[in-house]
């Protein structure tokens, strides 16, 4: 994939294979090592100032990709270039300083907050870790950020513990925590999955407003294409460790090329109780990432698969006449 001058993140040939833990007897019987191929050689870029979506079913490798970009887990192979810096070449201390520029919003705010730490202390903890502010200065900055994300009245919620907050308030708290160091990149891992439907639109609007206010770039991980349509500028569809389609929102939603993308869009509910789904849904379930099928990973479930699909892995290549639209499918010319 060609790099662009305004790219903030470039992912090149990224792989992450996790070794399968076997029992004692199983290790004696077989010496062959097995791996979970969570991410199996992907390439994409995130342009500065955009919301780049990463969508797919559970188990497709989306969260692992986000953790690899943040360098929370070491890649098996490949490079992650952040603002022209190869993260693999950094020392531990250099990577620690780099993390001020990249933050994460985890899927479950309750699990990602210390239950024994007050809300305000948790939000401002990074200021102390990086020696940015302490004492009254830290308190003032945290209150300002809490007001900015809608955690009001801030002076009261500052002293609340996570279990004393509502789901929406906890999600706003982890958003505020991610913004305290004014990062360039935020990896949002299904940031609205654990809140009520009535709150989701408000949080998405908040994230878009914060993007403007703080000049942010988002990697937005989701399994919900309806949500991605609301917030993303470009989107990549991921399946079983590989990217099968990339394009702008209009390209992917109006002209989906890969059969998997078409199936995902067909599964999005429409607000019409009389509407019937006519497109065939993929058969079966997503295969095991330990023993992925040969050829195209989607071919065992694809309704239009041909013989070549089970033999050769299709490369991610441009769609004819549609600049910037890439698809990995033998049947797309």
HUDAWO-V747313 format. One record per residue. N is the residue number from 1. SS is DSSP state (H for helix, E for strand, - for the rest). OMEGA is omega in degrees with one decimal (NA if undefined). D_LAST is the distance of its C-alpha to the last C-alpha in whole Angstrom. Layout:
N:SS:OMEGA:D_LAST
N:SS:OMEGA:D_LAST
//
This chain:
1:-:-177.0:18
2:-:178.0:20
3:-:176.5:23
4:-:-175.4:25
5:-:-175.7:28
6:-:-179.1:29
7:E:177.2:28
8:E:-179.4:31
9:E:174.6:29
10:E:179.0:26
11:E:-175.1:25
12:E:175.0:24
13:E:-172.5:24
14:E:177.0:26
15:E:169.8:27
16:E:176.7:30
17:E:177.7:32
18:E:178.2:35
19:E:178.5:37
20:-:177.9:38
21:-:-179.1:42
22:-:175.2:44
23:-:-175.9:47
24:H:-178.4:50
25:H:-178.6:50
26:H:178.5:46
27:H:177.8:46
28:H:-176.2:49
29:H:-177.7:47
30:-:178.1:44
31:-:-176.7:43
32:-:179.2:39
33:-:177.6:38
34:-:-177.8:36
35:E:169.1:33
36:E:-176.9:32
37:E:-174.7:28
38:E:174.9:28
39:E:-165.3:26
40:E:176.0:24
41:E:-176.6:23
42:E:178.6:21
43:E:171.7:21
44:E:177.4:21
45:E:174.1:23
46:E:-176.6:26
47:E:-177.8:27
48:-:175.8:31
49:-:-179.0:32
50:-:169.7:29
51:E:-178.5:28
52:E:-178.0:25
53:E:174.7:25
54:E:-171.3:24
55:E:178.5:24
56:-:179.0:23
57:-:172.5:26
58:-:-178.6:29
59:-:-178.3:29
60:-:177.1:25
61:-:-176.0:27
62:H:-177.6:27
63:H:177.6:31
64:H:177.2:31
65:H:178.4:29
66:H:179.6:31
67:H:176.3:34
68:H:179.9:32
69:H:177.5:32
70:-:-178.5:35
71:-:173.9:36
72:-:171.3:38
73:-:-178.5:37
74:-:177.3:36
75:-:173.1:33
76:-:-179.3:32
77:E:175.4:30
78:E:-176.1:28
79:E:172.0:30
80:E:-178.5:30
81:E:178.6:31
82:E:-179.7:33
83:-:177.6:34
84:-:177.9:34
85:E:176.8:36
86:E:-174.6:34
87:H:-179.4:36
88:H:-177.3:36
89:H:-176.5:39
90:-:172.3:41
91:-:-179.8:44
92:H:-179.5:45
93:H:177.7:48
94:H:177.5:45
95:H:178.1:42
96:H:178.9:45
97:H:179.5:45
98:H:-177.0:42
99:H:172.7:42
100:H:-176.5:43
101:H:178.9:40
102:E:-177.1:38
103:E:-174.2:39
104:E:169.3:38
105:E:-176.7:38
106:-:-176.7:39
107:-:-176.7:38
108:-:-177.0:41
109:-:-179.1:44
110:-:-179.6:47
111:-:-176.8:46
112:-:177.6:45
113:-:177.2:48
114:-:-176.9:52
115:-:-179.7:54
116:-:-179.2:57
117:-:179.2:56
118:E:-174.9:56
119:H:-178.6:54
120:H:178.7:55
121:H:178.9:55
122:H:-179.3:52
123:H:-176.4:50
124:-:-175.1:52
125:H:-178.8:52
126:H:178.4:50
127:H:177.5:52
128:H:-178.9:55
129:H:-178.1:52
130:-:175.2:51
131:-:179.3:55
132:-:-179.0:54
133:-:177.4:56
134:-:173.4:59
135:H:-175.5:62
136:H:179.1:62
137:H:176.8:59
138:H:-179.2:57
139:H:-179.2:58
140:H:-178.9:58
141:H:-179.5:54
142:H:179.1:53
143:H:178.0:55
144:H:-179.5:53
145:H:177.4:50
146:H:176.2:51
147:H:-176.6:52
148:H:-178.0:48
149:-:176.6:46
150:-:175.2:49
151:-:-175.5:51
152:-:-5.9:54
153:-:-171.8:57
154:H:-175.4:56
155:H:176.4:60
156:H:-178.1:60
157:H:179.2:56
158:-:-175.0:57
159:-:178.4:59
160:-:174.6:58
161:E:-175.7:56
162:H:-177.6:52
163:H:179.1:54
164:H:179.0:56
165:-:173.2:53
166:-:179.9:50
167:H:178.8:47
168:H:178.0:46
169:H:177.7:48
170:H:179.8:47
171:H:176.0:44
172:H:179.4:45
173:H:-179.7:47
174:H:173.3:44
175:H:178.0:42
176:H:179.0:46
177:H:-179.8:46
178:H:-175.3:43
179:H:-170.8:43
180:-:-178.7:47
181:-:-179.5:46
182:-:-177.0:44
183:-:173.6:41
184:-:-176.3:37
185:E:172.1:35
186:E:173.1:35
187:E:-178.7:34
188:E:-175.4:34
189:E:-177.6:33
190:-:-169.7:33
191:-:-179.4:36
192:-:-175.1:37
193:-:-173.6:36
194:-:178.0:40
195:-:-179.9:42
196:-:-179.6:42
197:H:-178.1:40
198:H:-176.5:42
199:H:-171.9:42
200:H:-179.4:39
201:H:178.8:38
202:H:-179.7:41
203:H:177.2:40
204:H:176.5:36
205:H:177.5:38
206:H:-179.4:40
207:H:178.1:38
208:H:178.3:36
209:H:178.5:39
210:H:177.0:40
211:H:178.0:37
212:H:-175.2:38
213:H:-173.5:42
214:H:178.4:41
215:-:-173.4:38
216:-:167.8:36
217:E:-178.1:33
218:E:157.5:32
219:E:-173.1:29
220:E:-177.4:29
221:E:-177.6:29
222:E:169.7:28
223:-:-174.2:27
224:-:-178.4:28
225:H:176.3:25
226:H:177.0:28
227:H:-179.8:30
228:H:-180.0:27
229:H:-176.3:26
230:H:-167.9:29
231:H:-169.7:30
232:-:171.5:26
233:-:173.7:25
234:E:-175.6:22
235:E:174.2:21
236:E:178.3:19
237:E:-174.9:19
238:E:178.7:20
239:E:174.0:21
240:-:174.2:23
241:-:-178.4:23
242:E:175.4:20
243:E:-176.9:18
244:E:177.4:15
245:E:177.2:14
246:E:176.1:16
247:E:174.0:16
248:E:-179.2:19
249:H:-178.6:21
250:H:-179.4:19
251:H:-174.6:16
252:H:-175.4:16
253:H:-178.5:19
254:H:-176.4:18
255:-:179.9:14
256:-:-175.4:13
257:-:-176.6:10
258:-:179.4:11
259:H:178.4:14
260:H:176.3:16
261:H:178.8:16
262:H:179.5:16
263:H:178.8:19
264:H:-179.9:21
265:H:178.3:21
266:H:-178.7:22
267:-:179.3:25
268:-:-179.3:26
269:-:177.4:30
270:-:-176.2:30
271:-:178.8:34
272:-:-176.9:35
273:-:-178.3:37
274:-:-179.1:36
275:-:178.4:32
276:-:177.5:30
277:-:-177.3:27
278:-:-178.4:25
279:-:178.9:22
280:-:178.2:22
281:-:179.6:23
282:-:179.8:22
283:-:175.4:25
284:-:-179.2:27
285:-:179.7:27
286:-:-176.8:26
287:-:179.0:26
288:-:176.2:29
289:-:176.0:28
290:-:178.9:31
291:-:-179.7:29
292:-:-179.3:25
293:-:177.6:23
294:-:179.5:21
295:-:176.3:18
296:-:-176.6:16
297:-:-175.2:19
298:-:-169.5:18
299:-:178.5:17
300:-:-178.5:21
301:-:-173.1:21
302:-:-179.2:17
303:-:-177.5:18
304:-:-175.6:15
305:-:175.1:15
306:-:-173.6:14
307:H:-178.1:16
308:H:-177.7:14
309:H:-179.9:14
310:H:-175.1:18
311:-:-174.9:18
312:-:176.2:16
313:-:-177.1:15
314:-:176.7:12
315:-:175.0:12
316:-:-174.1:12
317:E:-176.4:10
318:E:172.5:9
319:E:-176.2:7
320:-:176.6:7
321:-:-178.2:10
322:E:-172.8:12
323:E:178.9:14
324:E:-180.0:15
325:E:-177.0:12
326:E:178.3:11
327:E:177.4:10
328:-:-178.5:10
329:-:179.2:9
330:-:-172.3:8
331:-:179.3:6
332:-:-177.9:4
333:-:NA:0
//
